[in-house]
């Protein structure tokens, strides 16, 4: 999710909050892998979402996607992504992570990404889904029947149900981790009074959350209060819809329980490129929150794997970062900067934070 330019903003948004684990896929060339590594069984993981999962605006001064810093599939040791944690929990396997998130996506758009992953031959054991921020905040969302510039709750709910049903039907054995929508209201409070506020106002970011009308005109008094309340209620409705859709999808679907939504977004977690997307520290926090309180999640270790004793006995998921041993390696292929495949092993070069 981006912000500084309307063009980039349309391709972005800190959307969605926690969601889903696992899968495989790609297109495009992938670097050759050592024979010894090829002999190890693969644990495939696929991530879906928007620019939040693409880690937009986390590399230097660019607003571009920077998936190596992604909370989901990133290889940066500073982030300690879900993929990296999966590798730690499954030392006898090679974690192959595919990032099918696309900047600018609203929940109704993710179905096409699932189709693309399936057509590309993905067969994930774990899937994650984090989406919803653009439904709440994109400048391209038109005014709904109630006059507010957010995806109507009923439409969001229908899309969530169809999406999770599509994922579970396409990959019936995959575990799916669904994230809640992030706390955009706390983010707005964090940027108010600084340059971030100007950017949000100038580029029509999160109009209803800010109390503005659909035409991005600032409101005061009762109209302002009503808009802010409507945005808070809509966020709750989105999260209820995601939770209900996950429950209906069956036992393979894991809801984050609203953990991401309960996590306040402070100024120090935001990229200084656009004051909207999370920076590297923000991406690391998302990974930690979505992974959960235990060192090894139940869904993180498929039946064919066994968690290493050192990790199993840990009491915090924030202790060791990614395994930095020399034999670790990484493969990346990014056709059109939409799909990224990462094969974990040697950690990548440390992230260059944008703020």
C-alpha angles and dihedrals in degrees: 000000000000137000125179097084126037086230092055092038090060086055094053159040142156088247136158128015128227130350153138143354136224155026156108135247150108146147126215128059121316123198116254117267128222115260093239091055092048088058092061117089115255125236106202123208129181127194126202129187143082138293091310089068090041088057092229118193096017099109115081114293096331127112090208126117113274105188095175085075095048118133087222110042104003124135098203112118088215090065100041091202130205088260091054091049090049089054091052091050092048106041093162093060138059112240111219112191127191122195110208095163116125126205114246095025121148119198093267089057097057094077090071090053089054089051090050092050092050092047089050090057099256115169105175128185090195131036131182128197125193115166141130105085094100091049087058101036116018115124087220095064108105125221112281128219089282092053096249122124098235134100106271113256093238092053092048091049093050091049092048092052093048093045097052092043089051092051095047093046092047093047106018094175097048122106110232122206114198120197126209122241112273123251099266092169091063089048091055090051089051095055098041114113095026141074089282091067091056091050093049092049095042095051098038095246116173094348097180094043088055092049094249124134126247090272089056093249113149113245131204138198120006094354091055093047092048092051094050090048091048091054092050091049092047091052089053090048091051092052092046089051092051092048093048093046091050091050091049091049090065141244093315089069117085120197118205089228092237093297095138092045090054092053111099117224112225129192094254090062095059131092113248088215093076107352089230112076121065117259123224091285089050092050090050090052092052090052092050094047095047095045089057139217099302122080092233120028121218091237093047096072114056116210091261092059134066125209115240114252093238092059095038091058095048120111098202133047091209098069112090120025122210118326104265097193115140094242091064114106142180137212125195132183120171115184107194091343089277103096124040127184119200125185108194123232125097109034118246128244110293115272123265103225122217095208 
